[in-house]
Amino acid sequence: MTVEPGWIPPETDITKANIARVYDYWLGGDHNFQADREAAHTILALDPNFRTAVRANRAFLGRAVRFLANQAGIRQFLDIGSGIPTENNVHEVAQGIVPASRVVYVDNDDVAVAHSRLMLNANPDATVIQADLREPGKILADPGTQLLLDFSKPIALLLVAVLHFVPDDDRAADILATLRGALSPGSYLVICHNCRDGQPDLSTSFENVYNSRVTAQLRFRTRDEIARLCDGFTILDPGLVWLPQWRPDSPDDVPADPEKY
Ligand SMILES: C[S@@+](CC[C@H](N)C(=O)[O-])C[C@H]1O[C@@H](n2cnc3c(N)ncnc32)[C@H](O)[C@@H]1O
């Protein structure tokens, strides 16, 4: 009999590449399998810079959470599409600033949820639920969400590198309307989304390879399409920008070609 580590649920199909594990591999994590690594390398062959872009996404997430905790006074976080975090997770950053910060992670991937469960074992102010972004009502009603988050107070809703897996615009807009409707005034939305404007040809090739190799539908949106997803929210300075341009820790951190990140 083989005993699988706690992060590999028995129902996991390790023969097909999946979003969370491919992303984990790009980030240097070890919660991935051969199929994930092969898909990750096929995409890296298209865009050798992509690992840097993935790291830039994690750095953006960290800056956003620090801004929310320090400047915006946010103490509750709902992180949907949270992934297989390796380091600088939302609860680590937020609770490092205000220890009682509460965090609900949501992912629809078995491995991501199992890994997060192990990581949060001894943390009473953070939890993970297995749910699908495409069913936002279920996320809001989940006992785990309800137990930890007080929707009468401001919450930061994090949709970082996940909305591009909901290709249909109407569906994405409906999801955002449902989530927005549950938030009280003073709440925040953080979005990071693949954008095709900077490198349109590469974006199309990326979509084609990704969608043939990974069990997910990925769609790059244009800047205008992403802006429309933010309807109903006031966009903070510096607006909708390339990842490294959003409130960099130092101006030196912004590369000359920010659209590649
Ligand atoms: C690219 S990773 C991003 C992880 C993390 N948010 C970050 O930015 O570092 C996308 C994550 O979203 C999850 N995901 C994709 N579609 C989802 C859906 N419909 N519902 C919930 N999670 C989803 C994947 O399983 C994966 O863990």
The ligand as an SDF file (V2000), in Angstrom:
LIG
                    3D

 27 29  0  0  0  0  0  0  0  0999 V2000
   -3.0190   31.1830  -11.6150 C   0  0  0  0  0  0  0  0  0  0  0  0
   -3.5510   30.5650  -10.0680 S   0  0  0  0  0  0  0  0  0  0  0  0
   -3.5220   32.0520   -9.0780 C   0  0  0  0  0  0  0  0  0  0  0  0
   -3.2990   31.7930   -7.6180 C   0  0  0  0  0  0  0  0  0  0  0  0
   -3.2340   33.0470   -6.7470 C   0  0  0  0  0  0  0  0  0  0  0  0
   -4.4750   33.7770   -6.8080 N   0  0  0  0  0  0  0  0  0  0  0  0
   -2.1040   33.9380   -7.1810 C   0  0  0  0  0  0  0  0  0  0  0  0
   -2.3740   34.9210   -7.8730 O   0  0  0  0  0  0  0  0  0  0  0  0
   -0.9470   33.6600   -6.8530 O   0  0  0  0  0  0  0  0  0  0  0  0
   -5.2910   30.3950  -10.3840 C   0  0  0  0  0  0  0  0  0  0  0  0
   -6.0090   29.6140   -9.3080 C   0  0  0  0  0  0  0  0  0  0  0  0
   -7.4100   29.7650   -9.5390 O   0  0  0  0  0  0  0  0  0  0  0  0
   -8.0380   28.5160   -9.3660 C   0  0  0  0  0  0  0  0  0  0  0  0
   -9.2620   28.5190  -10.1690 N   0  0  0  0  0  0  0  0  0  0  0  0
   -9.3900   28.5160  -11.5190 C   0  0  0  0  0  0  0  0  0  0  0  0
  -10.6800   28.5250  -11.8800 N   0  0  0  0  0  0  0  0  0  0  0  0
  -11.3960   28.5360  -10.7240 C   0  0  0  0  0  0  0  0  0  0  0  0
  -12.7780   28.5430  -10.4280 C   0  0  0  0  0  0  0  0  0  0  0  0
  -13.6890   28.5390  -11.4170 N   0  0  0  0  0  0  0  0  0  0  0  0
  -13.1640   28.5510   -9.1470 N   0  0  0  0  0  0  0  0  0  0  0  0
  -12.2390   28.5490   -8.1410 C   0  0  0  0  0  0  0  0  0  0  0  0
  -10.9140   28.5400   -8.3580 N   0  0  0  0  0  0  0  0  0  0  0  0
  -10.4880   28.5370   -9.6280 C   0  0  0  0  0  0  0  0  0  0  0  0
   -7.0140   27.4930   -9.8410 C   0  0  0  0  0  0  0  0  0  0  0  0
   -7.2510   26.2090   -9.3010 O   0  0  0  0  0  0  0  0  0  0  0  0
   -5.7320   28.1120   -9.3400 C   0  0  0  0  0  0  0  0  0  0  0  0
   -5.4270   27.6560   -8.0590 O   0  0  0  0  0  0  0  0  0  0  0  0
  1  2  1  0
  2  3  1  0
  2 10  1  0
  3  4  1  0
  4  5  1  0
  5  6  1  0
  5  7  1  0
  7  8  2  0
  7  9  1  0
 10 11  1  0
 11 12  1  0
 11 26  1  0
 12 13  1  0
 13 14  1  0
 13 24  1  0
 14 15  1  0
 14 23  1  0
 15 16  2  0
 16 17  1  0
 17 18  1  0
 17 23  2  0
 18 19  1  0
 18 20  2  0
 20 21  1  0
 21 22  2  0
 22 23  1  0
 24 25  1  0
 24 26  1  0
 26 27  1  0
M  CHG  2   2   1   9  -1
M  END
$$$$
